[in-house]
Amino acid sequence: MTRKSRYGLLLCLILILCVFLAGCSSQNTTIKTTPVPTTPAAKYTAGDIVAMTASSQSEAQLIVSYDASKDQYERALVVKTSGGTWGYPKGTSPSPISRVDMEKVYPVLITHVSVASVPVVTPTVPTTVTTTPSGSGPIMTAISPTNGVSGTSVTITITGSNFQTGATVRMTQPGLQPVTATGVSVSSTQITCTFALGGLNAGTANIQVTNPDSRSSSMMSVFTIGAAPPVITSISPTKGTLGASAILTLKGQNLDNVVSVILVSADGLQPGSCTSVSSASTAVTCTYTIMDSATTEVYNLEAINSDGGVGWLNSSFTINNATS
């Protein structure tokens, strides 16, 4: 290769190098940096006493220290003494809490003290004064009446002693809401009041009297609530003869619990007996046998429920002689 050729080759290499260096110099040389997160400055310092609100100083906290590496406070409960100073309740020890939670829950700075000067104190426990009512509590001796019909209202009279004006009266049954009496009238020895029995079940109930001083007296299972009594609107047949039997049919309402049907005279005599009683809500049938010795006259009819409820139809059945 001639000297002239070598110079030409060297010149080409220099040109190529220049072009390469020019391209590199045009590239973006911006260097991206990642910001280093910083921890916000702590709001409180050791010795600050803080609270939830300005008026809730009974739950004040003392800032014992702050650890920036953990971003958390050491805090302890403090109480204000009768002398106006602050102290740790006996048994209190510092505990950690995050800076964010502490400053959020306890945003109010009350004062600043020296941590080393805060003593252990025994909080003063307020004395509870118990007031004992004067006099004696209510005493119940009797009530009247002692029964009522389910779904109706009944006015009762309670006798006893030590009743106070403003006393309340309740009727109760296990498992049910108590029924409070209305129209209560009170003297020291007697109470009259009215109960609505619709919210109670058939069966026995308790009566309770409570004076305004909260003392009370109860009588257990003293009142009986029964089903509605029978209502008789007609009877068939309306006549019978001495020594004979008749199938009586009664029509009316509340007859489904009827267990007995009797005829009774004005002076209380019964001319016979009814057997094979069959009852439904609006009708009852039975076989009535009239005694030979019965008196020929007009009788009243009674239908009796299983719980003692009675329905009447007066002057409804006539007994005649066999030849009448």
DRENMILO-408951 format. One record per residue (C-alpha): x, y, z; residue number from 1. Coordinates in steps of 0.001 Angstrom, whole numbers, always signed. Last residue first. Layout:
DRENMILO-408951
((X; Y; Z); NUM)
...
end
This chain:
DRENMILO-408951
((-149650; -30331; +79099); 324)
((-150089; -34091; +79741); 323)
((-146410; -34723; +80533); 322)
((-146379; -31791; +82929); 321)
((-144570; -28716; +81670); 320)
((-141009; -27377; +81899); 319)
((-140378; -23998; +80211); 318)
((-137012; -22783; +78924); 317)
((-135812; -19206; +78182); 316)
((-136701; -17127; +81209); 315)
((-133175; -15676; +81279); 314)
((-130475; -16508; +78757); 313)
((-127203; -16433; +80630); 312)
((-123438; -16748; +79904); 311)
((-120857; -17743; +82518); 310)
((-117061; -17637; +82587); 309)
((-115640; -20235; +84976); 308)
((-112413; -21090; +83147); 307)
((-113925; -24132; +81380); 306)
((-116848; -21989; +80269); 305)
((-120351; -22176; +81761); 304)
((-123656; -21909; +79881); 303)
((-126685; -20882; +81975); 302)
((-130382; -21106; +81078); 301)
((-133178; -19589; +83147); 300)
((-136261; -21626; +83932); 299)
((-140035; -21187; +83443); 298)
((-142216; -23431; +85608); 297)
((-143215; -27021; +86282); 296)
((-141270; -28056; +89344); 295)
((-138965; -31025; +88944); 294)
((-139824; -34340; +90635); 293)
((-139857; -36393; +87441); 292)
((-136328; -35078; +86674); 291)
((-135598; -33494; +83285); 290)
((-132780; -35008; +81208); 289)
((-130862; -32536; +78991); 288)
((-128791; -33896; +76107); 287)
((-126260; -31333; +74924); 286)
((-125539; -29037; +71995); 285)
((-123475; -25853; +71812); 284)
((-123245; -23348; +68967); 283)
((-121280; -20259; +67851); 282)
((-117651; -21092; +68642); 281)
((-118199; -24829; +68937); 280)
((-119292; -26978; +71872); 279)
((-120480; -30560; +72404); 278)
((-121906; -31420; +75836); 277)
((-122828; -35111; +76154); 276)
((-124783; -34578; +79365); 275)
((-127127; -31936; +80784); 274)
((-128743; -32290; +84202); 273)
((-132142; -31915; +85823); 272)
((-134606; -29524; +87460); 271)
((-132000; -27201; +89065); 270)
((-133325; -25047; +91904); 269)
((-131830; -21594; +92534); 268)
((-134935; -19666; +93647); 267)
((-135480; -18116; +90201); 266)
((-135113; -21547; +88629); 265)
((-131957; -22974; +87080); 264)
((-131327; -24849; +83856); 263)
((-127728; -25954; +83333); 262)
((-125189; -26268; +80536); 261)
((-121560; -27259; +81261); 260)
((-118281; -27406; +79363); 259)
((-118483; -24299; +77183); 258)
((-115054; -23498; +75713); 257)
((-116156; -22952; +72074); 256)
((-119223; -20898; +73045); 255)
((-117766; -17435; +72580); 254)
((-120862; -16372; +70599); 253)
((-124520; -17387; +70315); 252)
((-126726; -20418; +69610); 251)
((-127707; -23126; +72102); 250)
((-129118; -26469; +70964); 249)
((-130813; -28645; +73560); 248)
((-131446; -32341; +72900); 247)
((-134380; -33198; +75132); 246)
((-134961; -35866; +77758); 245)
((-138258; -36605; +79516); 244)
((-139187; -37158; +83157); 243)
((-141223; -33944; +83359); 242)
((-141797; -32294; +79996); 241)
((-139727; -29898; +77884); 240)
((-140014; -26482; +76207); 239)
((-137790; -23919; +74426); 238)
((-136373; -26338; +71894); 237)
((-134041; -24796; +70878); 236)
((-132175; -22013; +72652); 235)
((-131273; -18506; +71500); 234)
((-128850; -15587; +71869); 233)
((-126348; -16986; +74361); 232)
((-123073; -15047; +74916); 231)
((-120369; -17141; +76567); 230)
((-117723; -15356; +78637); 229)
((-114554; -13966; +77002); 228)
((-111539; -16031; +78019); 227)
((-110124; -15560; +81483); 226)
((-107510; -13383; +83171); 225)
((-106945; -14251; +86817); 224)
((-105425; -11797; +89319); 223)
((-103459; -12655; +92466); 222)
((-100755; -14770; +90843); 221)
((-98109; -12922; +92926); 220)
((-98857; -9828; +95009); 219)
((-96094; -7256; +94729); 218)
((-94740; -4344; +96773); 217)
((-92475; -1502; +95740); 216)
((-89929; +1036; +96893); 215)
((-88835; +3418; +94146); 214)
((-89340; +6647; +96220); 213)
((-92254; +7470; +93885); 212)
((-94083; +4378; +95211); 211)
((-94273; +1172; +93176); 210)
((-97317; -1139; +93296); 209)
((-97081; -4542; +91605); 208)
((-99895; -6924; +90600); 207)
((-99113; -10426; +89278); 206)
((-101064; -12347; +86627); 205)
((-102876; -15677; +86369); 204)
((-104170; -17212; +83157); 203)
((-105401; -15991; +79780); 202)
((-102616; -14029; +78154); 201)
((-101852; -10325; +78443); 200)
((-101745; -7470; +75916); 199)
((-105528; -7045; +75679); 198)
((-106009; -6744; +79435); 197)
((-106336; -2962; +79609); 196)
((-105958; -2178; +83322); 195)
((-107775; +496; +85304); 194)
((-106856; +1985; +88682); 193)
((-108064; +2420; +92258); 192)
((-105568; +2605; +95101); 191)
((-106308; +2455; +98830); 190)
((-104601; +2910; +102199); 189)
((-102487; +6077; +101846); 188)
((-104732; +7401; +99112); 187)
((-104123; +6968; +95404); 186)
((-106130; +7325; +92186); 185)
((-104604; +5752; +89067); 184)
((-106529; +6440; +85859); 183)
((-104225; +4161; +83890); 182)
((-102494; +937; +84910); 181)
((-99192; -138; +83383); 180)
((-99176; -3462; +81519); 179)
((-95888; -5345; +81839); 178)
((-94343; -6717; +78612); 177)
((-94678; -10491; +78450); 176)
((-92305; -13362; +79290); 175)
((-93688; -13975; +82773); 174)
((-96948; -12085; +83418); 173)
((-97208; -8602; +84888); 172)
((-99826; -6063; +85969); 171)
((-98396; -2676; +86905); 170)
((-99350; +72; +89347); 169)
((-97579; +3423; +89700); 168)
((-97530; +5552; +92847); 167)
((-97805; +9314; +92354); 166)
((-99319; +9964; +95770); 165)
((-97860; +7425; +98167); 164)
((-99261; +4105; +99408); 163)
((-98104; +3219; +102918); 162)
((-101000; +819; +103543); 161)
((-103197; -1836; +101948); 160)
((-106213; -2040; +99680); 159)
((-106134; -2313; +95891); 158)
((-109272; -1561; +93898); 157)
((-109577; -2777; +90321); 156)
((-111002; -1370; +87111); 155)
((-111066; -3845; +84221); 154)
((-110526; -3404; +80501); 153)
((-111340; -6043; +77895); 152)
((-109307; -8307; +75608); 151)
((-109122; -11176; +78091); 150)
((-111890; -11070; +80668); 149)
((-111200; -10110; +84259); 148)
((-110472; -11649; +87644); 147)
((-109611; -10747; +91239); 146)
((-112088; -7909; +91643); 145)
((-110975; -6538; +94032); 144)
((-107434; -6517; +95428); 143)
((-106097; -7382; +98873); 142)
((-103314; -6752; +101430); 141)
((-100727; -4660; +99578); 140)
((-97974; -2955; +101600); 139)
((-96079; +31; +100208); 138)
((-92617; +821; +101627); 137)
((-92036; +2283; +105065); 136)
((-90844; +5707; +106180); 135)
((-87744; +7556; +104995); 134)
((-85926; +6690; +101806); 133)
((-82230; +5921; +102300); 132)
((-79900; +8198; +100372); 131)
((-76512; +6707; +99561); 130)
((-73665; +9219; +99288); 129)
((-70839; +8090; +97051); 128)
((-67475; +9525; +98146); 127)
((-65298; +10726; +95313); 126)
((-62098; +8721; +94813); 125)
((-59005; +10914; +95129); 124)
((-56281; +9775; +92744); 123)
((-53130; +8341; +94354); 122)
((-50073; +10105; +92955); 121)
((-46810; +9090; +91249); 120)
((-44657; +12185; +90725); 119)
((-43980; +14342; +87615); 118)
((-40676; +16222; +88139); 117)
((-38571; +14152; +85734); 116)
((-40955; +14864; +82864); 115)
((-40582; +18632; +83379); 114)
((-43877; +20276; +82588); 113)
((-45673; +21772; +79591); 112)
((-49366; +22702; +79399); 111)
((-52704; +21848; +77829); 110)
((-51798; +21057; +74220); 109)
((-54966; +19933; +72396); 108)
((-54797; +17507; +69428); 107)
((-54891; +14247; +71407); 106)
((-56473; +11689; +69041); 105)
((-54857; +13029; +65836); 104)
((-51491; +13982; +67326); 103)
((-51164; +10634; +69030); 102)
((-52341; +8631; +66029); 101)
((-49881; +10312; +63614); 100)
((-46951; +10130; +66071); 99)
((-47487; +6415; +66572); 98)
((-48095; +5259; +70133); 97)
((-45718; +3723; +72664); 96)
((-46570; +3059; +76340); 95)
((-45474; +4707; +79565); 94)
((-46375; +3049; +82903); 93)
((-49238; +3748; +85325); 92)
((-49571; +1598; +88464); 91)
((-50376; +4542; +90763); 90)
((-51795; +7426; +88798); 89)
((-48975; +9593; +87348); 88)
((-48971; +13188; +88553); 87)
((-49847; +16752; +87575); 86)
((-50100; +19794; +89831); 85)
((-53242; +21849; +90628); 84)
((-53242; +21207; +94383); 83)
((-56227; +18857; +94124); 82)
((-54143; +16747; +91763); 81)
((-54406; +16666; +87984); 80)
((-54092; +13273; +86410); 79)
((-51520; +11752; +84076); 78)
((-51685; +8874; +81583); 77)
((-48389; +8038; +79916); 76)
((-46808; +8647; +76484); 75)
((-43854; +7363; +74530); 74)
((-44118; +8875; +71078); 73)
((-43589; +7387; +67651); 72)
((-41819; +8124; +64373); 71)
((-39690; +4981; +64729); 70)
((-36423; +6720; +63888); 69)
((-37765; +10004; +65293); 68)
((-38315; +8513; +68784); 67)
((-40269; +11034; +70924); 66)
((-40266; +11112; +74722); 65)
((-42435; +11199; +77871); 64)
((-45377; +13058; +76320); 63)
((-47871; +13235; +79205); 62)
((-51458; +12265; +78423); 61)
((-54669; +13821; +79762); 60)
((-57807; +11711; +80286); 59)
((-59302; +13766; +83152); 58)
((-58309; +16851; +81129); 57)
((-61339; +16428; +78884); 56)
((-62443; +20094; +78758); 55)
((-59741; +21367; +76369); 54)
((-60363; +18401; +74132); 53)
((-58599; +15101; +73428); 52)
((-55774; +15996; +75825); 51)
((-52085; +16912; +75866); 50)
((-49385; +17409; +78499); 49)
((-46052; +18320; +76917); 48)
((-42983; +17230; +78892); 47)
((-41094; +15614; +76011); 46)
((-41894; +17466; +72803); 45)
((-45030; +17678; +70720); 44)
((-45835; +18404; +67062); 43)
((-43166; +16072; +65713); 42)
((-41626; +17252; +62441); 41)
((-42805; +15507; +59339); 40)
((-40626; +12563; +58287); 39)
((-38745; +13097; +55008); 38)
((-38951; +10981; +51921); 37)
((-35774; +10927; +49773); 36)
((-36500; +12207; +46277); 35)
((-35394; +9915; +43452); 34)
((-33002; +11612; +41003); 33)
((-33168; +11579; +37206); 32)
((-29980; +12533; +35344); 31)
((-30423; +14662; +32181); 30)
((-27749; +13759; +29538); 29)
((-30029; +13920; +26554); 28)
((-27992; +12698; +23537); 27)
((-26402; +15297; +21173); 26)
((-22846; +14649; +22438); 25)
((-23072; +11018; +21454); 24)
((-23934; +11894; +17862); 23)
((-20983; +14360; +17559); 22)
((-18576; +11728; +18898); 21)
((-19673; +9212; +16282); 20)
((-19341; +11749; +13409); 19)
((-15850; +12711; +14567); 18)
((-14779; +9072; +14766); 17)
((-15987; +8427; +11195); 16)
((-14062; +11445; +9893); 15)
((-10849; +10316; +11645); 14)
((-11221; +6828; +10173); 13)
((-11612; +8277; +6682); 12)
((-8497; +10409; +7091); 11)
((-6459; +7404; +8156); 10)
((-7562; +5500; +5049); 9)
((-6550; +8400; +2775); 8)
((-3168; +8729; +4465); 7)
((-2506; +5038; +3973); 6)
((-3398; +5293; +282); 5)
((-951; +8152; -283); 4)
((+1840; +6231; +1445); 3)
((+1340; +3412; -965); 2)
((+0; +0; +0); 1)
end
